Amino acid sequence: MRIHSKGYNCEVESDNAFIVADLGEIYRQHLRWQTHLPRIKPFYAVKCNTDPMLLKLLIALETGFDCASKTEIQTLLDLGVDPSNIIYANPCKQGSFIRFAAEHDVKMMTFDNAEELHKIKRFFPNAQLVIRILTDDSKAIVKLSAKFGASLDNTGFLLQTARELGLNVIGVSFHVGSGCYDENAYVDAINRARFVFDQAVELGFNFHLLDVGGGFSYSHKSDVITFEKIASVLGPAVDKCFPSNNIRVIAEPGRYYAASAFTIATHIIARRIVRRDLDEHVPNMDVVQDETTLVAGDDHPSFMYYINDGLYGTFNCILYDHQIVTPKILMKGGKFLFGKTLDEPEYNCFIWGPTCDSIDCITKNGSLPELLPGDWLYFEEMGAYTISASTKFNGFRRSRIIYTTTDPHVLAILDDS
Ligand SMILES: Cc1ncc(COP(=O)(O)O)c(C=O)c1O
């Protein structure tokens, strides 16, 4: 009985999980954006992935940035971003963070409630305010409207309050929810934004900024919503409702830029063979001591693989971002199999992360050929809401990032910046 994959060795750190970041993919996403939404300037949502090379490339590509906190603002200022290219897009801010934004001339910031207006009056009366409105986020994986956004019943009152406080409101923002799968949500939100622009005119404001938020799909797959599909309705809706070129239009894409550029490779550090009793519930699974029992009866063999990154690390997206991840084989028996499918029987498997916590489960529905400790798995599209919320729980290090580019232009762009 073989208990380790061929080619398995344990040289110091050689079996650590690692992430490959393809800067070329980020560049291609940027070109795709410019092709389909040329009027809308992207302000990348930094919270999605704060990787320094990703930020440097986007700075070189002259995007703006959406920041949620003082630390994110500081990171970008340290990288040389002009404060006018930052929007502080968190409607509920800590007072001292507003003061920090004032000290560093980061003027654009969102609000959606009257208390925030009073706070801003106190700490940054010259801020350029953007009213965040409520949207229908029922067609999004991550819903945000329960937490943020002024309803259209309330926008009049908020604008009136801003007027009385002598504050400068310059436009409207919205977010249709992250992972939006219905392009019509954007059209509906644009119509709502138009309504608030008209309200603002009546109150004597001169609005000139429309921020269409995030939620953009990065996918090219026609069975799910594509960026092109969203752009094909959003672009015309913006032009129809906001025909004047005096209206500056920005967006806050996060997932769109970060998701597809990052792939994680993980090592199978252990496995257990189990006999399934047809009940998916783990505690009812019978751990088999001897492989020969596997073939007995009608039992379907299953494996439990333990890998060296998990829910407390990069795979936190399963918990926080409702993601379903797909394992693929990178190395089996010492053979490199990236992008290949194996003509071997597949078995149901569970994949667990490395911590001692049983919530640390990556999938209970894996289907893979039989693997051994020492083999490697990879998971694609791991760039959004992964690394940025990863912890070191149980003493495990965050997976290292290795950079590459599948587009040679990136090197020249970075060199010139
Ligand atoms: C205010 C704001 N803008 C932009 C984003 C980015 O959204 P996405 O990654 O869906 O593009 C988020 C995500 O939560 C957000 O809260």
The ligand as a Tripos MOL2 file, in Angstrom:
@<TRIPOS>MOLECULE
LIG
   16    16     1     0     0
SMALL
NO_CHARGES

@<TRIPOS>ATOM
      1 C1        -18.9390   50.5100   -1.1520 C.3       1 LIG1
      2 C2        -18.4590   49.3590   -1.9530 C.ar      1 LIG1
      3 N1        -17.9840   49.5920   -3.1920 N.ar      1 LIG1
      4 C3        -17.5070   48.5960   -3.9660 C.ar      1 LIG1
      5 C4        -17.4780   47.2970   -3.5130 C.ar      1 LIG1
      6 C5        -16.9260   46.2380   -4.4250 C.3       1 LIG1
      7 O1        -17.9040   45.3800   -4.8470 O.3       1 LIG1
      8 P1        -17.5870   44.2430   -5.9210 P.3       1 LIG1
      9 O2        -16.4030   43.5040   -5.4550 O.co2     1 LIG1
     10 O3        -18.8110   43.4430   -5.9750 O.co2     1 LIG1
     11 O4        -17.3230   44.9340   -7.2320 O.co2     1 LIG1
     12 C6        -18.0070   46.9940   -2.2460 C.ar      1 LIG1
     13 C7        -18.0390   45.6040   -1.7670 C.2       1 LIG1
     14 O5        -18.5300   45.2640   -0.7420 O.2       1 LIG1
     15 C8        -18.5010   48.0510   -1.4420 C.ar      1 LIG1
     16 O6        -18.9750   47.8330   -0.2020 O.3       1 LIG1
@<TRIPOS>BOND
     1     1     2 1
     2     2     3 ar
     3     2    15 ar
     4     3     4 ar
     5     4     5 ar
     6     5     6 1
     7     5    12 ar
     8     6     7 1
     9     7     8 1
    10     8     9 2
    11     8    10 1
    12     8    11 1
    13    12    13 1
    14    12    15 ar
    15    13    14 2
    16    15    16 1
@<TRIPOS>SUBSTRUCTURE
     1 LIG1         1 GROUP 0 **** ****
